[in-house]
Amino acid sequence: MRIALAGAGAFGEKHLDGLKNIDGVEIVSIISRTGEQAAAVAAKYGAKHSSEHLEDALARDDVDAVILCTPTQMHAEQAIACMDAGKHVQVEIPLSDSWAEAEAVVKKSQETGLVCMVGHTRRFNPSHQYVHNKIKAGEFNLQQMDVQTYFFRRTNMNAKGEPRSWTDHLLWHHSAHTIDLFAYQSGKIVAANVLQGPRHPVLGIAMDMSIQLKAETGAICTLSLSFNNNGPLGTFFRYIGDSDTYIARYDDLVNGKEEPIDVSKVAVSMNGIELQDREFVAAIREKRQPNSSVGSVLDCYRVIGELAASLEAQDGWS
């Protein structure tokens, strides 16, 4: 499996670290914003090609698949370009920042028959897999999810503290993780509400947001998001059921009494990004649709699109 990676920033390197652990995978090409960065990352990971331009990788006959870790606004167009070039593609979350673009990517995937996967990592974290397996086995009946996604951000910086060329977004990016996970754990979302706080005077985005969801099963979800939180950072998930409570912090899981739950045997790795990449490679090899295929996560973007429209209407009231 010969792979090109576009976007060699913080999450790009997380994928490259995961790909190193997968048998039979060769990292062929690195694409990044500057030629210098692309060349440096290519040298670090043994890729024989680097460039500033995605089309250079797409033109190569020794590239089977592409992983896109580029700015959100480029995701849909680039995913379609990859499939037009005959390449399987995994695009980092979010798939797009509009409902119409999300639908266009699904349509292209259906037309080409190529694997198109979206990086909804929470489906792969062992902590969430553990809960998912309990639900599927009928051992845990989810009643409510309470989720906090908290950052402290005043400038466009990535997870490595390096400058970003694009503006992050609580709704189209960070809420997508939870909205898709809630649907994955509880069923189709049938009701959704959103409120947002003041917009940042420079970044132009809301720095705080509150979302409520309800699934067809009757389960509910409350999601709080903030770029203003100067406290414990990250995303914290509380699963409340009729028989137990679970608290997930990325790949770690405890019960409601903060007693650790061993999730080391849930999958072959404790790294959600690596497990995500393993699924991408396996789906291509086995000629099947992956977990978090573009089709399976599409409904998440329907919900986000509806919430975005609601916020636009609210802005009209002010």
N, C-alpha and C positions, 0 to 999 in steps of 0.2 A: 504494500500500500504506500504509494508515493504522494506526499502531502505538501502543499504550499500553505504558508500562514501569512495572512495580511493583517498588519496592525501589531507590531512587536513592542507593545507597551506592557503595562503591569499584567493584564490578563492574558496577553499573547504569550508571555513567558510562562505563565501557569500552565497553559496548554502545551507548550513545548516541553516543559518538565514532565507532564503526564505522558506525552507521546513517547518519550524515551523509554518508558516502562512497558510498552506494548510490542510484542514480538512481531517482526516482519514489517514494521513501519519505518519508512525513510523520510526524513524531513528534507525536501528537495530545494525549496525556495522560500525566502523571507522577503516580504514586501513591507516597507515602512515609510513614514512621512519624509525622511531624509535618507539619501544614499548612504551616509556615514553610519546612521543607526542600523539600517538594514544589513550593511556589510558586517558590522560588529556582532549583531545577533546571529547572523549566518555563520560567522566564524566560531562563535561560542557553541552552537548546536550542530555544527558539521554540515550545514546546507551548502550545496555547490553553487547556488544562484541567489542573487539578491538584487533588488531594484526598488525604485520609488513608485513603480506603476504596476497595478494589478494585472493589466492586460499583458504584460511581459510574462507573467507566470501562466496566465490562461492560454498563451500561445504555445507553451511547451508540451511536447507529447510525452514527457516523462512525469507529468503531474496528473494524478488520478482524482484528487479531491482537494478542496480548499477549506480552510478554517478562517472565518472573518472575525477579527477583533478590532474592527475599524470604528469610527464615530457612528453613533446611532443613525444620523441622517443619511448615511451611505448604505446602510444594511440592505434594504430591499433592492435597490438598483444593482448593487454588487452581487447579491445572491442570484438575481435573474441573469446577470452577465456570466456568472460561473456556469449556470445550467445551460445557457446559450452556447457556451464553449464546450459542453459535454462533460463538465466536471461535477462530481458530487460536492455538496457544500454543507458545512455547518456554520451557521451565523450566530454570533453571540447575542444574548438577550440585550435589548428587545429586538424582535424581528423587524420592526419599523416604528415610525412615530405617526402613522396614520392607518386607519382601517382600510382605506382603498389600496394602499401599498401592500398591506398584509394579504389581502385577497389576491393581488396580482402575483405575489410570490407563490401562493398555493396553486394558482392556475398554471403557472410555469412548471411547477413540480409535477402536476398531473399530466401536462402535455409531454414532458420529457421522460417521465418514469425514473428520474434520477433521485437519489437520496437527498432530501433537503431537511436538515435537522436544526432546531433552535436550541440555544444553550440554556435551557431551563434547569439549572443545576440542582435545584431543590428536589427534583424527582430522583436524583442520583445520590444525594448525601445519605450515608448509611443510617443516620438518625431518622430521617423522614421515610426511608425505605422500611425501617423497622416498624414504624407506625402503620405504613401502608399495608405491610404484610399482615399485621394484626387486624386491620379493617377488612381486608379481603378474606381472611380466615373466619370472620364473624366473631372475633374475640374482643373487638373494641368498636363501640358505636359512637362515632364522633358527634358531639352536640354543639361545640363551639371552638373556634380558634381565636386566640388573642395574640396579635403579632405587633411587635415594635421594630421599626427599621430606622435606626438613628445614626446620624453622622454629625460632624462639626465641620462645616465647609463655608468658606467665604470667597474662595477663588476657584478657578477651574483646575483642580489638581486631581491626579489619578491615585490609585491605591498605593503607589510607590512614592507619592509626594512630588511627582513630576508634573509640569504644566500640561494641560489638555488643550487641544485645538478646538474643542466643541463644548457645549454646555450640557451638563447632566440634567436629568429631569426625574422628579419623584414619581409622577404618574406613569409616564411612558416607559421608564426603565425600572425603577425600584419596586413599584407596586406590582409589576408583571410577575415577579418571583412569587409573591404571595397569592395573587389572584389565580394564577395557574395551579399552584400547589393546592389551594383550597378546593378547586374544582377536581383536581386529581384525587384528592382524598375523600371528597364528599359528594361529587356529582355536579351536573350542570348548574351554573349560577343563574338564578331566575329574578333576582332583585339586587340593585346596587345603588348606593348613594355616596356622594363625596362633598366635602367642604375643604376649602384651602385658606391658608392665612395670607398675610401681606406678601407682595412680590418684592424680591431684593432689588434695590434701586440700580444696581450695576448689572447683575446677572439676568435680571428680568424674569426670574422664575419664582414660583411660590416656594417658600422655605419650610412650610409646615402643611401637612395634609392629613385628613381623617377620612377613612373609607369604611363603609359597612356593606356586607355581602350576605346573601341568603342563597342556599343551594336547594335543589329540587327535593332533597332528602329532609329539608327543614333545618339543617345545621346552619349556624350563622358564623360570621367572621367579623372581627373588628380589627382594622389595621391603622396604626398610627405611624406616620413618617415625618422625619424632621432632618433638616440640614443645620438646625440651630442647637442641637443637643450637645452640650459640653460635659458629657458624662460617659458612662459605659457606651462604647460604640459597637455597631453591628446590628444584626437582626436576631430577635429572640422570639421563638414560637412556643405558645402554650396550647397544647391540645387538651380540651376538656371533654371527657366522655361520660357515659353513664356507669362505667365500671372503673375508670382510672384517669389519671392526669399525667401527661408527658410534657416535658419542657426540652425543646431542641435548641441548641446553639451551634449552628453549622453542623459539624460532624459528630458532636457530642450530644448525649441524651441522658436526662435524669427523670425520675418520677416526681410527683408533686411534693415529696418530702426531701427533694434534692439528693436522693440516693442514686448513684451512677448506674446506668444500664449498659452492659457490655454489648456494643454493636460491631465489634471487630470481626465477627464471623458472618455478618450480613452480606458482604461482598468481598471481592478479591483485593480491595484496597480501601483505605479509610479516606481517600482523597476524592471528593465529589467531582472535581474537574477531570481527573484521570478516568473515573468511571464513566463520565459523560463521553469522553473521547473513545474509550473502549467500546461503548455502544455504537458510536458513529462508525468506527472501523468494522465492527462485527456486522452491522446492518448492510454495509456495502458488500462485504464478503459473502454474506448469506442471502443477498438479493431480497431483502425485506424492508419494511418500514421500521424505523427506530422508535423507541420510546422518546417522546418529545419531537416527533416528526412535525413538520410545519402544519400538516393537517390536524394533528391531535392537539396542538396548542392554539389553533386559530381562534377558538372561542374566547380565549383570554383577551385577545385583541379586540374582539367584538365588545366585550365588557368595557375595556379601557376606552374604546372609541365612544361608547355611550356616556361614560363618565366625563370624557373631555368635552363632549357636546353640552353636558350639564353645567360644567364650569364656564363655558362660553356664555350660556344663558344667564348664569349667576352674575357674570361680569356685566352683562347688559342691564341688570337690575341696579347696579351700583352707580 
